């Protein structure tokens, strides 16, 4: 990939799935600039309030408009990273959806001191494939990557695959089984 071609890559997934780690690795290999959507939202105050869970409630429309300006003015490949990629109207060339086992996400988010409500929200988001479901109608290539179960910073490149309904059904059944296990082991989450 040459630096003079504007190529827009999205990296999305549930918090704790390994998005930023994957984006940094990808950036080094293709020479693209990484833009963390959450950082832009906070730096530019694209949120209406901080809710009871200490979460920024984003103003999607002004954030989307700002991100589009960045993309339109880019003269190099960009990697946009964030769990809100599905909410943006940017025209991506490719979107990577980073997936991760539920128990791994739970452990990572607990280390980040997420409260019970945010843990529940994010586990359910991953279990029900929120990010992938909400981007599958995009007119771009969508690639899923399963984040390594053991190492937060390792991505199994051999798991690259195009999204299709059969794989989605198989994965949904696996995620349902994982969710049941998480519920049984973590009743305090109130799932």
N, C-alpha and C positions, 0 to 999 in steps of 0.2 A: 504494500500500500504506500503510495506516495503522499508526502505531506501537503502537496498542492491540491489534492482532491478533498473536497469536503465530504466526509463520510460520517454519518451520525449513528452512533451505537447507543442503545439503551441497555442498562443492566438493572434488573428489578428482582424482587423477591422479598420475602418476609424479613423483618429485622432479625439479625443474628444468623442469616443463611450464608453469609460469606460474599455479599455483593461487592463491597469495597476491596476486599482482598483479590477477588477475581479481576475487578476493573484495573487495579494496579498492575497485576501480572499481564493482562492483555495490553495495557498501555505501553509497557516496556517492550513487548514483542512487536507492536505495530506503530509505535511512535505517535500515539494519540494523547490528547490532553484530557484529563479526568476532571469532571465537574460533579461535585456532590450536591444534589438538589436540596437536601436538608440544610446544608451550610448556607446556600444562597437564600433560602427562605428565612433563616434566622438572621443573617447579616442584613437583609433588606426589609426585615420586619413584615414578611408576607404571612402574618398570622393575626387572627382576630383576638385571641386570648390564650391563656394557658389554663387548661381545664383542671378538674379535681384530681386527675391522674398525673398532673405535672407534664402534660403533653401540649405541644403547640397545636392549636386548631388552625390549620392552614387556610389561607385565602387562595384557592386554586386558580381562579381567573387571572389575577394580577401576576401570580407566580408564573403561570403558563405564558403569558404575554412577555414577561421578562426573559424567560428561557428561550422563547422563539427569537427574540432579538439577538441573543448570544449566538444561537444556531445560524441565523441569517447573516451575521457578520463574521462567522468563522471562515478561516482560510486554511484550516487544518482539520484532520479527523478529530472528532469529539466523542468522548464516552460520558454519557449522562447516567448518573447512578442514583437510585432511590426507589423506595417501595411505592412511591406515588407515580412512577412512570406510566402506569395504566390510566391515570387521570389527565395526563398531559396530551395536548393535540399536536405535538411535534411530529414531523414526518421522519421516522427512523428508517434507516436502511436495514438494520437488523436489531432485534431485541433478544438479549439473553435473559432467561428466567432461571435464577439460581434457586435450587431446591435443596432441602436439608431434612434429615430425619427429625421428627418432632421432639424426641428426647434430647437431641443435640441442641436444638433451638431453645428448649426449655432451660437447659444448663447454661447456655451462653447468656440468655436474657436474665437469669437469676444472678449471674456474675455481674451484670450491668445494673443490678438492683431494681429491675422492673417490678412494679407492684402487681398484686394479684389480678386486678382487672386487665392490665396491659399484657400480662403473661397469658391470660385466658384469650384475649382478643387476638394475639399474634399466633398462638397455637392453633386456634380455629381457622385463622386466615391461611396458614400453611396447610392444615388438614384438608380444607375445602378448595385449595388451589386458587385463591383469590387473584393473585397477580396474573397467572397464566390465563385464567378464565376471562379476565377483563381486557386482555390484549389480543386474544385469538382472532378477532375480526380485523385486525390491522393489516394494511397492505404492505407487509414487509416480512422478511424471513424471521421466524421465531425459533430459537434454539434453547432447549433446556439443558442445564448442567446440574448434576447431583454433586453437591459439596461433600467433601470427604467426611466420613463419620468420625474419624479419629483426630484429624489435624485441622484446626480452624483455617490455617493459611494454605492448605493444599486443595487443589481442584483436580478431580480425576478427568482429564481430557478425553479419556476413552468413553466417557458417558455422553459425549456430545451426540445429540440426535434431534431430528426434526420432530416437532410435535405432531401427533396424529391421534385420532379418536381411540384406537385400540390401546395404545400406550397409556392414554389418559384414563381409560376405564381400568386397566390393570393397576395403575398408580393410585387411583382413587380408592380401590379396594384395599391396597396396601396401607394407604394413609388412614382409612377407616379403622383398620386393625390397630395401627399405631395409636390412633386417638383413643380407642377403647382402653388400650394398655395405659396410656398417660392418665386417663380418667381414674382408672382403678388405683394406680400408684400415687396419684396426687389429688385425692378427693378435696383437699383444701382449696383447690383452684375453683371449685364449684362448677365444674363442667358438666 
